[in-house]
Amino acid sequence: MTAVFAGLLTKVGVYAIIRTETLLFPGNQLSNALMVVAGLTMLIGILGAVAQTDFKRMLSFTLTSHIGFLIFGVAVGNQLGLGATVFYVAHHIVVQTSLFLVAGLIERRAGTSSIERLGSLAKLSPLLSVLYFIPAMNLGGIPPFSGFLGKLGLIQGGAQLGTPLAWVLVGVSLLTSLLTLLAVARVWNRAFWRKAEDATDPDPLLLVGAGEIRGATYDIVAQEPASRYSDRGDTALLPTGMLAMTAALVLVGVALTVFAGPLFEFSDQVAGQLLDRNNYIEAVLGTSGGPGR
């Protein structure tokens, strides 16, 4: 449930910014200020993600960073950029939530979410590896996934605006995408690809499960089952319900790529309605906002 809230509720603030910008400040009055905020959010968030050694903390920082992409689309203020933001909201909710659920499965399977202590997860659980790899590449913006398509739409919106600050933000978004890919690839290389015996202080049960035995690992597990491992229970088992939910959400992320064309058309229509403040004002107040109101 926490994973769902992390992916979903963080977008409420973005919606509030969209409504405030389009209703109270038409004509891109806050465009430059929002671009600065978007650029700083992307950079500071992703630098924090790259510095983390805990998987869940890394995801929290990438979540913060990618809010900057959403503000980017609002800041450019054109229909193309705002439509890309609408599409990217749906993409990010699904993909980020998927990764948080995968983080829970990893902690359940290995007993820790520390990247430095993980290893051999690709060997221990190939299914878990697939469930991580697909949304991770999606978040990193690898084509043809929806993350790439959403970011491309945002970049096109910035290029259409064409101001110097917009081009700077385009460059910042590209750098952030590369650093995001670096962060998720680092987790893959250390937690899934390398051997558990090469990790820092790996859990003995992780070594036993991977068949990579170091020194007296068997003796440790045999001698201290009650004191050190009694609370592990069925930690090594992946709960069926949680596994099914995660797999379903990963498939939804893939579906966003398959149906990207119709979804972008719908997002573009939504963006047009958001930019037409008079219809909204008439619906709420029963009066037109007018060009100068």
Protein Blocks (a to p, Z undefined) as FASTA:
>chain_A
ZZmmmmmmmmmmmmmmmmmmmmmmgghlmmmmmmmmmmmmmmmmmmmmmmpcbfklmmmm
mmmmmmmmmmmmmmnopaklmmmmmmmmmmmmmmmmmmmmmmmmmmmmnopabfklgghk
lmmmmmlmmmmmmmmmmmnopafbfklmmmmmmmmmmmmnopaklmmmmmmmmmmmmmmm
mmmmmmmmmmmmmcfklpghiafklmmmnopaghjlmmmmmmmmmmmmmmnmmmmpccfk
lmmmmmmmmmmmmmmmmmmmmmmmmmmmmmmmmmmmmlmmmmmnopaebjmZZ
